Amino acid sequence: MAYKNLDIGDPTFVDRIVKRFSLTVNVALKGRID
């Protein structure tokens, strides 16, 4: 686990960051294509 030494006890916290990041990337890519 790469997140173990970050001392985040909540795996959903990481999930939230990843989902938010990919959502932002998707919006940026869609804006670029249109």
N, CA, C and O atoms as a GROMACS GRO file, in nm:
protein
  136
    1MET      N    1   0.084  -0.121   0.000
    1MET     CA    2   0.000   0.000   0.000
    1MET      C    3   0.087   0.125   0.000
    1MET      O    4   0.169   0.145   0.090
    2ALA      N    5   0.069   0.207  -0.098
    2ALA     CA    6   0.150   0.328  -0.109
    2ALA      C    7   0.100   0.435  -0.013
    2ALA      O    8   0.175   0.526   0.023
    3TYR      N    9  -0.027   0.424   0.028
    3TYR     CA   10  -0.085   0.529   0.112
    3TYR      C   11  -0.063   0.503   0.260
    3TYR      O   12  -0.100   0.585   0.344
    4LYS      N   13  -0.002   0.387   0.294
    4LYS     CA   14   0.009   0.350   0.434
    4LYS      C   15   0.092   0.451   0.512
    4LYS      O   16   0.056   0.487   0.624
    5ASN      N   17   0.204   0.496   0.454
    5ASN     CA   18   0.290   0.586   0.528
    5ASN      C   19   0.239   0.729   0.528
    5ASN      O   20   0.298   0.816   0.592
    6LEU      N   21   0.129   0.756   0.455
    6LEU     CA   22   0.069   0.890   0.459
    6LEU      C   23  -0.020   0.904   0.581
    6LEU      O   24  -0.065   1.014   0.613
    7ASP      N   25  -0.045   0.792   0.650
    7ASP     CA   26  -0.123   0.793   0.774
    7ASP      C   27  -0.267   0.836   0.750
    7ASP      O   28  -0.325   0.904   0.834
    8ILE      N   29  -0.324   0.799   0.638
    8ILE     CA   30  -0.465   0.825   0.614
    8ILE      C   31  -0.542   0.699   0.654
    8ILE      O   32  -0.529   0.595   0.589
    9GLY      N   33  -0.621   0.709   0.758
    9GLY     CA   34  -0.691   0.591   0.807
    9GLY      C   35  -0.812   0.558   0.722
    9GLY      O   36  -0.873   0.452   0.739
   10ASP      N   37  -0.849   0.648   0.630
   10ASP     CA   38  -0.973   0.634   0.555
   10ASP      C   39  -0.944   0.611   0.408
   10ASP      O   40  -0.905   0.705   0.338
   11PRO      N   41  -0.964   0.489   0.357
   11PRO     CA   42  -0.940   0.462   0.214
   11PRO      C   43  -1.036   0.540   0.125
   11PRO      O   44  -1.005   0.569   0.010
   12THR      N   45  -1.154   0.573   0.178
   12THR     CA   46  -1.251   0.648   0.096
   12THR      C   47  -1.200   0.790   0.073
   12THR      O   48  -1.239   0.854  -0.025
   13PHE      N   49  -1.114   0.838   0.161
   13PHE     CA   50  -1.055   0.971   0.144
   13PHE      C   51  -0.971   0.973   0.016
   13PHE      O   52  -0.978   1.068  -0.062
   14VAL      N   53  -0.893   0.869  -0.003
   14VAL     CA   54  -0.811   0.858  -0.124
   14VAL      C   55  -0.901   0.842  -0.246
   14VAL      O   56  -0.878   0.904  -0.350
   15ASP      N   57  -1.004   0.759  -0.231
   15ASP     CA   58  -1.099   0.738  -0.342
   15ASP      C   59  -1.160   0.869  -0.387
   15ASP      O   60  -1.174   0.896  -0.506
   16ARG      N   61  -1.197   0.952  -0.287
   16ARG     CA   62  -1.261   1.080  -0.319
   16ARG      C   63  -1.167   1.168  -0.399
   16ARG      O   64  -1.209   1.233  -0.495
   17ILE      N   65  -1.039   1.171  -0.360
   17ILE     CA   66  -0.941   1.254  -0.430
   17ILE      C   67  -0.922   1.203  -0.573
   17ILE      O   68  -0.918   1.282  -0.668
   18VAL      N   69  -0.911   1.071  -0.588
   18VAL     CA   70  -0.889   1.013  -0.721
   18VAL      C   71  -1.010   1.041  -0.811
   18VAL      O   72  -0.994   1.078  -0.928
   19LYS      N   73  -1.130   1.022  -0.757
   19LYS     CA   74  -1.250   1.045  -0.838
   19LYS      C   75  -1.261   1.190  -0.878
   19LYS      O   76  -1.294   1.222  -0.992
   20ARG      N   77  -1.234   1.279  -0.784
   20ARG     CA   78  -1.243   1.423  -0.813
   20ARG      C   79  -1.139   1.460  -0.918
   20ARG      O   80  -1.166   1.541  -1.006
   21PHE      N   81  -1.020   1.401  -0.908
   21PHE     CA   82  -0.913   1.432  -1.004
   21PHE      C   83  -0.950   1.385  -1.144
   21PHE      O   84  -0.935   1.460  -1.240
   22SER      N   85  -1.000   1.262  -1.154
   22SER     CA   86  -1.036   1.210  -1.287
   22SER      C   87  -1.155   1.285  -1.343
   22SER      O   88  -1.166   1.302  -1.465
   23LEU      N   89  -1.244   1.330  -1.257
   23LEU     CA   90  -1.358   1.408  -1.305
   23LEU      C   91  -1.309   1.540  -1.365
   23LEU      O   92  -1.356   1.583  -1.470
   24THR      N   93  -1.216   1.603  -1.296
   24THR     CA   94  -1.160   1.730  -1.346
   24THR      C   95  -1.090   1.707  -1.480
   24THR      O   96  -1.103   1.788  -1.571
   25VAL      N   97  -1.015   1.598  -1.491
   25VAL     CA   98  -0.945   1.567  -1.615
   25VAL      C   99  -1.045   1.543  -1.729
   25VAL      O  100  -1.026   1.590  -1.841
   26ASN      N  101  -1.151   1.470  -1.697
   26ASN     CA  102  -1.253   1.442  -1.800
   26ASN      C  103  -1.316   1.570  -1.850
   26ASN      O  104  -1.334   1.588  -1.971
   27VAL      N  105  -1.350   1.660  -1.759
   27VAL     CA  106  -1.412   1.788  -1.798
   27VAL      C  107  -1.315   1.868  -1.884
   27VAL      O  108  -1.355   1.927  -1.984
   28ALA      N  109  -1.188   1.869  -1.845
   28ALA     CA  110  -1.088   1.945  -1.921
   28ALA      C  111  -1.072   1.887  -2.061
   28ALA      O  112  -1.061   1.961  -2.159
   29LEU      N  113  -1.070   1.755  -2.071
   29LEU     CA  114  -1.053   1.692  -2.202
   29LEU      C  115  -1.176   1.717  -2.290
   29LEU      O  116  -1.164   1.743  -2.409
   30LYS      N  117  -1.294   1.708  -2.229
   30LYS     CA  118  -1.417   1.731  -2.306
   30LYS      C  119  -1.419   1.874  -2.358
   30LYS      O  120  -1.456   1.899  -2.472
   31GLY      N  121  -1.380   1.969  -2.273
   31GLY     CA  122  -1.377   2.109  -2.312
   31GLY      C  123  -1.280   2.131  -2.427
   31GLY      O  124  -1.304   2.215  -2.514
   32ARG      N  125  -1.171   2.056  -2.426
   32ARG     CA  126  -1.070   2.072  -2.530
   32ARG      C  127  -1.120   2.014  -2.662
   32ARG      O  128  -1.096   2.071  -2.769
   33ILE      N  129  -1.188   1.901  -2.655
   33ILE     CA  130  -1.236   1.834  -2.777
   33ILE      C  131  -1.346   1.919  -2.842
   33ILE      O  132  -1.348   1.932  -2.964
   34ASP      N  133  -1.435   1.975  -2.761
   34ASP     CA  134  -1.544   2.056  -2.816
   34ASP      C  135  -1.491   2.185  -2.860
   34ASP      O  136  -1.567   2.269  -2.910
   0.00000   0.00000   0.00000
